[in-house]
């Protein structure tokens, strides 16, 4: 009898496609798209990349590459094709007809993950709003029945009104209702923040790229049990807890927020404005960075960009270079606290591991020192494009 455990058969095999248009930070290995696919419950079985000067208006990748992908998908039994970039409704429709397979883009993948993970009433409302806004531009996708005319006695809509027009109107009405409900939720949050302000509370928000370890650090600081896992978007809903700092003899408010990601859909930025408001209203941001990621500089730049977009770019920060336990020993810094040069402005930085707890007490002391003597506000969008050889993180700190 064979005791070897047979691997599980992929439920939904997916083919990943990325196009290099010569822009910075192209993920040639499609690693992040693969993680997004796995988080959404898909199984990547192949990756295809190509270079183009500009997207093809009809098929995004051109007919030749589309034929190649169709042949590969048939050989591998692929059930879905995922693109690392956003597709227009027409491109998505044309690709589905050409490939004879469902085609989705990065935007919809993120929306699906958010829909699976949202737990709070506010989070569900925000995800539904973003989903409807995305769906409203894609009603002509594969649904030929939406082109039929409706109207007459006993029918919804006026005479001659097509089904697609009726569905668009229904979606518009739903978007309007959800926005009104989100306004009420936002007012409730403002009331809660005013109560904290009356108590002279100092508010700190954890921000950072998705899967940087924010929730694990949050749990380590406040002894909470917020869900944390080694996956993208493990936490979507903002959680606020009280953190007691004995050295100050006072309590501060600490909030764990949703993680950012490259090419975050603008609809999600708008829809999650109420949740991200915790970061906007914070007195201090703990910018958590996955130090073990080879792309951590680019991820820092993306977080800075999103912070600027939501109006939180000028709030003082402490850089928390996390996951030190996952970094090769020769690449670990010899000094665990220093300052990081953000476009000429020194910003406090600390290296730690929220998983093992190494460095967490030192971070608590940094918070005490910061509240007593606030740090300066960072300069927006620093130049994170320097090579790793020039970065003081990578084995050069011993010579300082």
Secondary structure, 3 states (H helix, E strand, C coil): CCCCCCCCCCCCEEEEEEEECCCCCCCCCCHHHHHHHHHCCCEEEEEEEEECCCCECCCECCHHHHHHHHHHHHHHCCCEEEECCCCCHHHHHHHHHHHCCEEEEHHHHHHHHHHHHCCCHHHHHHHHHHHHHHHCCCCCCCCHHHHCEECCCCCCCCCCEEHHHHHHHHHHHHHHHHHHHHHHHHHHHHHHHHHHHHCCCCEEEEEEECCCCHHHHHHHHHCCCCCCCCCCCCCCCCEEEEEEECCCCEEEEEEECCCECCCCCHHHHHHCHHHHHHHHCCCEEEEEEECCCCCHHHHHHHHHHHHHHCCCCCCCEEEEEECHHHCCHHHCCCCCEEEEEECCEEEEEEECCCCCCCCHHHHHHHHHHHHHCCCCCCCCCCCCCCCHHHCCCCCCHHHC
